[in-house]
Amino acid sequence: MSFKIEVKDEFSKARAGVLKTDHGEIQTPIFMPVGTVGSVKAVEQRELENDVKAQIILGNTYHLYLRPGMEIMQKAGGLHRFINWNKPILTDSGGYQVYSLSKRRKITEEGVIFYSHIDGSKHYFTPESIMNIERKIGADIMMAFDECPPYPSDYKYAKESMELTHRWLKRCIAEFNSKGDLYGYKQILAPIVQGSTFKDLRKASAEFVANQNMELNAIGGLSVGEPHDMMYEMTDLVCDILPFDKPRYLMGVGTPVNILESIALGVDMFDCVMPTRNARHGLLYTWKGIINIKNAKWKDDFNAIDEDLDCHTSNVHSRAYLHHLFRTKELLGLQIASIHNLTFYLNLVKNARKYIISGDFNVWKDKQVNVLNERL
């Protein structure tokens, strides 16, 4: 795996780069659709590649571990073959899912005991077991096992959580380095910066992560309820510490405006369930603002969903038709809306890259953030 920064923006910390993996190149900045259980909800892989033009997708370690399980995953030859996706895949570590199971898990020094949300069965994650699970899934980029503290957290809890994450990271690295790649292509391990919203903790965690000298670094524990200005402040601080010449991944972020502002702070990679989750509720992102397609005002609007978006699905179907599909609870509506939102997100980062390269990213970004949150 290699990463090359092609252009650094003169008026912000934004950069345009290329991340090379054994499953193909990724042009950054990039947004990664979330394929929780080996499926980006309501979107088939052919549409992901041809319409959405996704360059990399995510798999979820916690969910794939429970279903279909690692025996099936290995028999299939890994997640790429199981879902017929030949481009890069990143897997999270399950840390966020453990965080969200606050009433169904117990965190110890050794790892996490938790109870399945499916059948209540008892399971145990450790840094070592997570490395082996992610190896069997076969992701190009494997995330280290971490604890994601809630917001708000008191200082004592946030500090102890961060230090536990650091100790777990050392164990992840040792286990990762002790075994080779399982399916004949290169996998890398990416550590995660934690520290909640405390500047000194974020600084300490970013320095610790940077010192591990891994090929890609992530920023976790944000977009969990804190104000956006606080998220930007923590991101800015961390990006100034993490190595300039390695990709930076801001986990679980976010709205189109969040993404643009974070690109300006030096972030290269993003993921979020927001585009597909909101699509299933009829909320569409467009270059002119946000549409709630369920509203009656769209019932006789025969214009394209977003004529400014480079998307076949969005150009050939009208707002009136999509409104009708949602009103009648037709499943096709969820598919069209999901493809539209994902394509918008990929167009967003594609345009950000274009303006970084042309030298006027900041002017374009400031114009867009004034429009993209508007309700139409």
VENZIBEL-V836961 format. One record per residue. N is the residue number from 1. PSI is psi in radians with two decimals (* if undefined). NEAR is the number of other ideal C-beta (glycine too) atoms within 8 Angstrom. D_FIRST is the distance of its C-alpha to the first C-alpha in Angstrom with 2 decimals. Layout:
N;PSI;NEAR;D_FIRST, N;PSI;NEAR;D_FIRST
This chain:
1;2.45;11;0.00, 2;2.75;5;3.79, 3;2.26;13;7.06, 4;2.19;7;10.40, 5;2.06;10;13.74, 6;-0.72;8;16.10, 7;2.36;8;19.25, 8;2.22;6;20.68, 9;2.43;13;23.88, 10;-0.50;4;26.97, 11;0.07;5;28.92, 12;-3.00;9;26.49, 13;0.13;9;23.16, 14;2.58;15;21.47, 15;2.67;13;18.53, 16;2.24;12;16.87, 17;-3.11;12;13.21, 18;2.15;10;10.47, 19;2.11;14;7.22, 20;2.29;10;5.36, 21;2.98;12;4.87, 22;-0.26;6;7.17, 23;0.25;10;9.92, 24;2.99;9;9.84, 25;2.62;8;9.51, 26;2.11;12;10.87, 27;2.22;10;13.39, 28;2.66;13;14.27, 29;2.66;15;16.59, 30;2.58;13;16.34, 31;2.40;12;18.54, 32;1.95;12;17.58, 33;2.53;16;20.66, 34;2.06;12;21.59, 35;1.34;13;22.22, 36;-0.97;11;23.95, 37;0.55;8;25.24, 38;0.32;10;23.07, 39;2.18;7;24.91, 40;2.02;13;24.77, 41;2.22;9;28.49, 42;0.14;10;30.75, 43;2.12;14;28.04, 44;2.67;5;27.30, 45;-0.61;9;23.86, 46;-0.69;6;25.33, 47;-0.63;11;26.46, 48;-0.71;15;23.14, 49;-0.78;10;21.58, 50;-0.61;7;24.63, 51;-0.99;11;26.49, 52;-0.59;13;24.28, 53;0.75;8;21.29, 54;2.44;13;18.83, 55;-0.34;10;15.15, 56;2.52;12;14.11, 57;2.95;15;16.67, 58;2.63;14;17.41, 59;2.71;15;19.13, 60;2.03;14;21.48, 61;-0.80;15;21.47, 62;-0.88;10;25.13, 63;-0.71;10;26.45, 64;-0.55;16;24.56, 65;-0.72;10;25.66, 66;-0.71;9;29.24, 67;2.17;7;29.17, 68;-0.10;7;28.49, 69;2.78;8;27.56, 70;-0.41;9;25.19, 71;-0.82;6;27.53, 72;-0.71;9;27.30, 73;-0.77;15;23.54, 74;-0.68;10;23.12, 75;-0.60;6;25.85, 76;-0.36;9;24.12, 77;0.39;9;20.89, 78;2.96;13;18.92, 79;-0.64;16;18.94, 80;-0.86;13;17.37, 81;-0.63;8;20.30, 82;-0.69;12;22.79, 83;0.01;10;22.59, 84;0.98;7;21.69, 85;2.05;10;18.63, 86;0.15;6;16.05, 87;3.07;11;13.69, 88;2.66;12;11.19, 89;2.44;18;13.06, 90;2.40;15;13.15, 91;2.35;16;15.94, 92;3.08;14;18.11, 93;-0.10;13;19.75, 94;-0.10;14;23.33, 95;-0.72;14;24.29, 96;-0.65;11;25.59, 97;-0.66;11;27.55, 98;-0.73;15;29.06, 99;-0.74;12;30.03, 100;-0.29;6;31.69, 101;0.79;11;33.61, 102;-0.49;7;35.59, 103;0.02;4;38.73, 104;0.38;7;37.17, 105;2.80;11;35.12, 106;2.17;6;35.64, 107;2.27;7;33.15, 108;3.04;7;33.60, 109;-0.66;4;31.93, 110;-0.63;4;30.70, 111;-2.55;10;29.28, 112;2.22;11;30.73, 113;2.25;9;33.56, 114;2.87;13;33.80, 115;2.25;10;35.84, 116;2.40;10;34.49, 117;-0.20;5;35.47, 118;-0.93;7;36.19, 119;0.09;4;38.75, 120;0.07;5;39.01, 121;2.65;7;37.67, 122;2.40;7;36.46, 123;2.90;10;32.86, 124;2.08;9;31.01, 125;2.33;11;27.46, 126;2.88;11;26.19, 127;-0.69;13;22.83, 128;-0.79;9;22.71, 129;-0.61;10;23.80, 130;-0.72;14;21.33, 131;-0.72;15;18.38, 132;-0.60;10;20.02, 133;-0.82;13;20.78, 134;-0.58;14;17.26, 135;-0.73;12;16.13, 136;-0.62;11;18.98, 137;-0.65;15;18.18, 138;0.44;13;14.80, 139;2.57;12;12.78, 140;-0.65;14;9.04, 141;2.06;13;9.63, 142;2.26;15;12.67, 143;2.49;16;15.02, 144;2.66;14;17.18, 145;2.22;15;20.88, 146;2.93;13;22.96, 147;2.27;12;26.44, 148;1.85;12;27.01, 149;2.59;13;30.43, 150;2.88;9;32.76, 151;2.28;9;34.19, 152;2.67;8;36.51, 153;2.53;11;35.98, 154;2.85;6;38.23, 155;-0.75;8;36.84, 156;-0.82;6;37.49, 157;-0.78;9;35.66, 158;-0.68;16;32.64, 159;-0.80;10;32.45, 160;-0.68;8;32.86, 161;-0.78;13;30.26, 162;-0.78;15;27.69, 163;-0.63;8;28.52, 164;-0.76;11;28.22, 165;-0.69;13;24.75, 166;-0.73;10;23.83, 167;-0.71;9;25.42, 168;-0.67;13;23.69, 169;-0.76;17;20.29, 170;-0.71;8;21.17, 171;-0.67;11;22.12, 172;-0.81;16;18.97, 173;-0.77;13;16.88, 174;-0.77;8;19.44, 175;-0.74;12;19.45, 176;-0.75;10;15.70, 177;-0.26;6;15.63, 178;-0.20;5;18.77, 179;2.66;8;17.53, 180;3.03;3;15.09, 181;2.51;8;13.25, 182;-0.55;10;16.20, 183;0.25;8;15.60, 184;0.17;4;13.82, 185;2.82;8;10.25, 186;2.29;8;7.36, 187;2.56;13;8.28, 188;2.74;11;7.75, 189;2.30;12;11.00, 190;2.16;14;12.10, 191;2.88;13;15.58, 192;2.23;17;18.32, 193;2.28;15;20.91, 194;-2.84;16;24.44, 195;0.15;14;27.94, 196;-2.39;14;29.75, 197;0.47;10;31.51, 198;2.13;10;32.54, 199;-0.78;8;31.32, 200;-0.59;6;31.59, 201;-0.75;14;29.68, 202;-0.73;15;26.84, 203;-0.82;11;26.74, 204;-0.73;10;26.85, 205;-0.74;15;24.10, 206;-0.69;14;21.76, 207;-0.71;9;22.52, 208;-0.82;10;21.98, 209;-0.78;14;18.56, 210;-0.63;11;17.52, 211;-0.24;6;18.87, 212;-0.27;9;16.61, 213;0.79;4;13.76, 214;2.99;12;11.06, 215;-0.26;7;7.72, 216;2.48;13;9.57, 217;2.53;15;13.38, 218;2.72;13;16.00, 219;1.99;17;19.69, 220;3.12;13;21.96, 221;0.28;11;25.72, 222;2.98;13;26.54, 223;0.70;10;28.14, 224;0.42;10;30.30, 225;-0.19;5;33.60, 226;2.72;11;33.56, 227;2.61;5;34.82, 228;-0.69;8;32.35, 229;-0.61;6;33.33, 230;-0.68;9;32.43, 231;-0.79;14;29.01, 232;-0.69;11;28.39, 233;-0.77;9;29.79, 234;-0.70;14;27.52, 235;-0.79;14;24.41, 236;-0.80;11;25.52, 237;-0.82;12;26.18, 238;-0.73;14;22.84, 239;-0.51;13;20.82, 240;-0.31;7;22.89, 241;-0.70;9;21.74, 242;2.61;14;18.03, 243;2.37;6;15.91, 244;-0.63;5;16.20, 245;0.26;5;12.93, 246;2.60;11;10.78, 247;2.54;11;11.06, 248;2.22;14;14.34, 249;2.04;14;15.35, 250;1.93;13;19.14, 251;2.32;13;20.04, 252;0.34;11;22.97, 253;2.33;13;23.96, 254;-2.31;11;26.09, 255;2.85;8;28.70, 256;-0.70;11;28.02, 257;-0.75;10;29.62, 258;-0.77;12;27.55, 259;-0.80;17;24.35, 260;-0.77;14;25.74, 261;-0.62;12;27.02, 262;-0.57;14;23.80, 263;-0.72;15;21.83, 264;-0.36;13;24.50, 265;-0.09;12;23.73, 266;0.26;12;20.07, 267;2.51;14;18.34, 268;-0.48;12;15.46, 269;2.50;12;15.34, 270;2.69;15;18.41, 271;2.71;13;19.92, 272;2.54;11;23.59, 273;-0.13;7;26.16, 274;-0.82;8;28.57, 275;-0.71;14;28.33, 276;-0.67;16;29.06, 277;-0.82;9;31.39, 278;-0.58;11;33.43, 279;-0.70;16;33.50, 280;-0.25;11;35.23, 281;0.14;6;37.84, 282;0.23;11;38.43, 283;2.08;10;36.73, 284;2.39;17;35.04, 285;2.28;11;33.05, 286;2.96;13;34.12, 287;-0.16;8;33.99, 288;-0.08;8;37.56, 289;-2.88;10;37.19, 290;2.33;12;37.30, 291;2.29;12;39.47, 292;1.74;9;41.02, 293;-0.24;13;41.71, 294;-0.32;7;44.24, 295;2.49;8;46.60, 296;-0.40;4;49.72, 297;-0.31;5;49.24, 298;-0.01;12;46.70, 299;-0.44;9;48.99, 300;0.50;5;50.32, 301;1.85;10;47.48, 302;0.24;6;46.56, 303;2.77;6;43.95, 304;2.67;10;40.35, 305;-0.80;15;38.32, 306;1.71;14;36.46, 307;-0.28;6;37.35, 308;-0.08;6;34.97, 309;2.32;14;31.89, 310;1.40;4;30.00, 311;2.07;13;30.38, 312;-0.82;6;32.57, 313;-0.75;13;33.58, 314;-0.43;14;34.59, 315;-0.53;11;36.50, 316;-0.32;6;38.54, 317;2.45;10;39.70, 318;2.82;10;42.18, 319;-0.65;13;42.44, 320;-0.73;11;45.75, 321;-0.76;8;44.31, 322;-0.65;16;41.51, 323;-0.81;14;44.18, 324;-0.77;10;46.28, 325;-0.68;11;43.50, 326;-0.68;13;43.00, 327;-0.54;8;46.76, 328;0.07;7;47.21, 329;0.65;6;44.23, 330;2.26;8;42.79, 331;-0.48;7;39.29, 332;-0.55;7;38.28, 333;-0.70;13;38.56, 334;-0.66;10;35.74, 335;-0.85;10;33.52, 336;-0.79;13;34.39, 337;-0.68;15;34.02, 338;-0.77;16;30.61, 339;-0.75;15;29.26, 340;-0.91;16;30.86, 341;-0.72;14;29.44, 342;-0.72;17;25.84, 343;-0.68;16;26.19, 344;-0.81;18;27.70, 345;-0.74;14;24.82, 346;-0.61;12;22.29, 347;-0.62;11;24.79, 348;-0.89;12;25.10, 349;-0.53;14;21.52, 350;-0.75;9;21.56, 351;-0.66;9;24.74, 352;-0.79;16;23.51, 353;-0.77;12;20.73, 354;-0.75;8;23.48, 355;-0.48;12;25.79, 356;-0.80;15;23.32, 357;-0.65;9;22.83, 358;-0.24;7;26.60, 359;0.10;8;27.45, 360;0.66;7;29.61, 361;-0.81;16;27.37, 362;-0.72;11;29.68, 363;-0.82;7;32.80, 364;-0.79;11;31.32, 365;-0.81;16;29.91, 366;-0.61;8;33.31, 367;-0.75;8;35.08, 368;-0.70;11;32.97, 369;-0.35;11;33.28, 370;-0.21;6;37.04, 371;-0.69;10;36.97, 372;-0.41;14;34.36, 373;-0.03;9;36.21, 374;2.41;8;39.54, 375;2.20;6;41.25, 376;*;7;42.73
